[in-house]
Amino acid sequence: MSEFSNIPSLKLLRSVQLFTRLTVLQLSQLADSLVEVSFADGQVIVDKDDDVSSLYIIQRGHVRLTVAADRLNSDSWDLLSTHGKQVQQSQESGNYVVEIDEGGHFGEWALIGETITFTASSVGDVICSTIAKEKFDLIVGSLPKPSQADSKLKSSLIPKENQHCADDDLPFRRVQLSDLEWKECIYAADCSEIGLVQIRGSDKMKSFKRFYIKRVNDLRKEKQVFQEKDMMKTLSKSACVPEVLCTCADQSYLGILLNCCLCCSLASILNAPLSESSARFYAASVVVALEELHRRSILYRGVSADILMLDRSGYLQVII
């Protein structure tokens, strides 16, 4: 038999983003180690109090993941946004519900030591292929968490003389909403607002976009919000697009912390006539900002820039 004869299982494993860095040999060994498990309709696959240590790939059926609103954090938000098209909030309990179809997967974060609290239950009869972290480590070894790998790569690209600036922002990269003190609202939209916040115990100010969870659900904009968060995180830092320092959430808000300090919206200074030089500057800045956004957002056709802000240095910032 060929060493790589387990083609169906290989295809299943290749669908997992975490495994894109693995070799064909490693994937083949993982495929041979998959264990098939079956669940009856309504059976609990993972309880919220379980210590999840396995990847689950759905071969047949559907699985419902439930994330309690009071346990929602930035990692849970990332999980939900991965399946943004199926995210909904239960009107009865307020919990977030994700429907994962046949061919989908969940639990891969456990293989790199991440913890996300959720409940998974079968919808109809379900068959999953699973692999435990212990077996995964024997075949592949320890993989770095994506955030750590990305941080290492990013720091290698920052000039030495500028690295102290990045270090100054470290306290902002893993904050919770409870760590932030809302200071001033700059702009408000139908289900969100942008304002200035201060991290408790620090004198630094940052811009923060927060979404009202209830209003997002009432307007059925869950998909748009999750896409917006993903899009902003993938945009590279530039003079026109603010860097996302972190995301955070609680029962009332979903938030995006930005590495800038905005002072007003562009619309707020267009009420009075501008000089020709100012008009040229703003027009050119808008073109450059939208060109940057368009070039990098081709995969997010449903999301568009709805506001242009000015930071305290006078640069235009695109806030989508």
C-alpha positions in Angstrom: 0.0 0.0 0.0 1.3 3.5 -0.8 2.6 5.5 2.1 0.2 8.4 1.2 -2.8 6.2 0.3 -5.1 7.7 3.0 -6.3 10.5 0.6 -9.7 11.3 2.2 -8.2 11.8 5.6 -5.3 13.9 4.1 -7.9 16.1 2.5 -9.7 16.5 5.9 -6.5 17.5 7.6 -5.5 19.9 4.9 -8.7 21.9 5.6 -7.4 22.8 9.0 -5.5 26.2 8.8 -3.2 25.2 11.6 -1.8 22.3 9.5 -0.8 24.3 6.5 2.7 24.4 7.9 3.0 20.7 8.1 4.8 18.4 5.6 3.0 15.7 3.6 4.7 13.0 5.7 3.5 14.6 8.9 0.0 14.9 7.5 0.0 11.3 6.4 1.1 10.1 9.9 -1.7 12.2 11.4 -4.2 10.8 9.0 -3.2 7.3 10.0 -3.7 8.2 13.7 -7.2 9.7 13.3 -9.9 7.9 15.5 -13.5 7.8 14.3 -16.1 8.5 17.0 -20.0 8.6 16.6 -22.5 10.7 18.5 -26.3 10.3 18.6 -28.7 13.3 18.0 -28.5 15.8 20.8 -25.5 14.1 22.5 -22.9 16.4 24.2 -19.6 16.0 22.5 -17.7 18.6 24.6 -19.0 20.1 27.8 -18.2 23.6 28.9 -16.3 22.3 31.9 -14.3 19.7 29.9 -10.6 20.1 29.4 -10.6 20.0 25.6 -7.4 18.3 24.2 -8.5 17.0 20.8 -9.2 18.2 17.3 -12.6 17.2 15.9 -13.2 17.0 12.1 -16.8 16.4 11.2 -17.2 13.6 8.6 -20.9 13.4 8.8 -23.7 15.5 10.3 -23.7 18.9 12.0 -22.3 20.2 15.3 -23.6 23.1 17.4 -21.1 25.1 19.4 -22.4 27.3 22.2 -20.2 30.0 23.8 -21.6 31.6 27.0 -21.8 35.4 26.8 -20.3 35.7 30.2 -17.2 33.7 29.0 -16.7 35.6 25.8 -13.2 36.8 25.3 -10.9 37.7 22.3 -10.1 34.0 21.7 -13.8 33.1 21.7 -14.5 36.0 19.3 -11.8 34.7 16.9 -13.5 31.3 17.1 -16.9 32.8 16.3 -15.6 34.9 13.5 -14.1 31.8 11.8 -17.7 30.6 11.3 -19.1 34.1 11.0 -21.8 33.1 8.5 -23.4 30.8 11.0 -23.1 32.9 14.2 -26.3 33.8 16.0 -27.2 34.8 19.5 -29.9 32.9 21.4 -32.8 35.1 22.3 -33.5 33.0 25.4 -30.1 32.6 27.0 -28.0 35.3 25.2 -25.3 32.7 24.4 -23.6 32.7 21.0 -24.3 29.7 18.8 -22.2 28.5 15.9 -23.4 25.8 13.5 -20.5 23.8 11.9 -21.4 21.7 8.9 -20.0 18.5 7.5 -16.3 18.9 6.6 -15.8 21.6 9.3 -13.7 21.2 12.4 -13.3 22.6 15.9 -10.9 22.2 18.9 -7.7 22.7 16.9 -6.7 25.5 19.3 -6.2 22.9 22.0 -3.3 21.4 20.0 -1.3 24.5 20.6 -2.3 25.0 24.2 -5.1 27.6 23.8 -8.2 27.4 26.0 -11.7 28.4 24.8 -14.7 27.6 26.9 -17.6 26.2 24.9 -20.2 23.4 24.6 -20.4 21.2 21.5 -23.4 19.0 20.8 -24.5 16.9 17.8 -27.4 17.9 15.5 -28.6 14.6 14.2 -26.3 11.6 14.1 -22.7 12.8 13.8 -19.4 11.1 12.9 -16.1 12.8 13.7 -12.5 12.0 13.1 -10.4 13.0 16.1 -6.8 13.3 17.1 -5.6 14.0 20.7 -2.9 16.5 21.6 -0.7 13.8 23.0 -0.7 11.9 19.7 -0.3 15.2 17.8 2.8 16.1 19.8 4.4 12.7 19.2 4.1 13.1 15.4 4.6 16.9 15.0 6.1 18.2 18.2 5.1 21.4 19.8 3.8 24.2 17.5 4.1 27.8 18.6 0.9 29.7 19.1 0.1 31.7 16.0 0.2 35.0 18.0 3.7 34.2 19.2 4.9 33.3 15.7 3.4 36.4 14.2 4.8 38.5 16.9 8.3 37.1 16.4 8.1 37.7 12.6 6.8 41.2 13.1 9.5 42.1 15.6 12.1 40.9 13.1 10.8 43.4 10.6 10.9 46.4 12.9 14.1 48.5 12.8 16.1 48.3 16.0 15.7 52.0 16.7 11.9 51.7 16.5 11.5 48.5 18.7 11.1 50.5 21.9 7.9 52.0 20.4 6.5 48.6 19.9 7.4 47.6 23.5 5.5 50.7 24.8 2.3 49.2 23.4 2.7 45.7 25.0 0.3 46.5 27.9 -2.4 47.2 25.3 -2.1 43.9 23.4 -3.9 41.6 25.9 -6.3 43.9 27.8 -9.9 43.2 28.8 -12.7 45.6 28.5 -12.6 46.0 32.3 -9.0 47.3 32.0 -10.1 50.2 29.8 -11.7 53.5 30.9 -14.0 55.1 28.3 -13.1 58.8 28.1 -14.8 60.4 25.1 -16.9 59.5 22.1 -15.7 60.8 18.8 -18.2 59.3 16.4 -21.3 57.1 16.7 -23.0 54.9 14.1 -26.0 52.6 14.1 -24.6 49.8 16.3 -21.1 51.1 17.3 -19.1 54.1 18.4 -15.5 55.2 18.3 -13.9 56.9 21.2 -10.8 57.4 23.3 -10.0 55.1 26.1 -7.3 55.0 28.8 -5.8 51.8 30.2 -6.1 51.8 34.0 -2.8 52.6 35.6 -1.4 54.3 32.5 -1.6 57.9 31.1 -1.7 56.7 27.5 -4.8 57.2 25.4 -5.9 55.0 22.5 -8.8 54.8 20.1 -11.4 52.1 20.6 -14.3 51.0 18.4 -17.0 49.2 20.4 -20.1 47.4 19.1 -23.3 47.1 21.1 -24.0 43.4 21.1 -27.8 43.8 21.4 -27.9 46.5 18.7 -25.8 44.3 16.3 -28.2 41.4 16.8 -31.3 43.6 16.4 -29.9 44.8 13.0 -28.7 41.3 12.0 -25.1 42.6 11.4 -23.2 39.8 13.2 -21.6 38.7 9.9 -20.5 42.2 9.0 -19.0 42.8 12.5 -17.0 39.6 12.4 -15.8 40.3 8.9 -14.8 43.8 9.9 -12.7 42.6 12.8 -10.9 40.0 10.6 -10.3 42.5 7.9 -8.8 45.1 10.1 -6.5 42.5 11.7 -5.1 41.5 8.3 -4.4 45.0 7.1 -0.8 46.0 7.5 0.0 49.0 9.6 0.2 52.2 7.5 -0.3 55.9 7.7 -3.9 55.4 6.6 -5.0 52.2 8.4 -4.7 52.0 12.1 -3.1 48.9 13.6 -5.3 46.6 15.7 -3.6 46.2 19.1 -6.2 43.6 20.3 -9.8 42.7 20.5 -11.9 42.2 23.6 -15.4 41.5 24.6 -17.9 41.2 27.5 -21.6 40.6 27.8 -22.5 44.0 26.4 -19.8 45.0 23.9 -17.4 43.7 21.3 -14.4 46.0 21.0 -11.4 46.7 18.7 -8.5 48.6 20.3 -6.5 50.7 17.8 -2.9 51.9 17.9 -3.8 55.6 17.2 -5.3 58.5 19.0 -8.1 60.0 16.8 -9.4 63.5 17.4 -12.4 63.9 15.1 -14.1 62.6 12.0 -13.3 64.1 8.6 -16.9 65.1 8.2 -16.7 67.3 11.3 -14.2 69.7 9.7 -15.9 70.0 6.3 -18.7 72.2 7.5 -16.6 75.3 6.8 -14.9 76.2 3.4 -11.4 74.8 3.1 -8.4 76.6 1.6 -7.2 75.1 -1.7 -4.1 73.6 -0.2 -6.1 71.9 2.6 -8.7 70.6 0.1 -5.9 69.1 -2.0 -4.4 67.5 1.0 -7.6 65.9 2.2 -8.7 64.8 -1.3 -5.3 63.2 -1.9 -5.4 61.5 1.5 -8.8 60.1 0.9 -7.7 58.6 -2.5 -4.6 57.0 -1.0 -6.5 55.6 2.0 -9.3 54.1 -0.1 -6.7 52.7 -2.6 -4.9 51.0 0.3 -8.2 49.6 1.6 -9.4 48.4 -1.8 -6.0 46.8 -2.7 -6.0 44.7 0.5 -9.7 44.0 1.0 -10.7 42.2 -2.2 -11.8 39.1 -0.1 -14.1 41.2 2.0 -16.5 42.6 -0.6 -19.3 43.0 2.0 -17.3 45.4 4.1 -16.6 49.0 3.2 -15.1 52.1 4.8 -17.9 54.1 6.5 -15.8 56.8 8.2 -12.5 58.6 7.8 -11.0 60.0 10.9 -8.2 62.4 11.7 -5.5 61.4 14.2 -3.8 64.0 16.4 -0.8 64.2 14.0 -3.1 65.2 11.1 -3.1 61.9 9.3 -6.3 60.5 7.8 -7.2 57.1 9.2 -9.7 54.7 7.5 -12.0 53.1 10.0 -14.2 50.4 8.4 
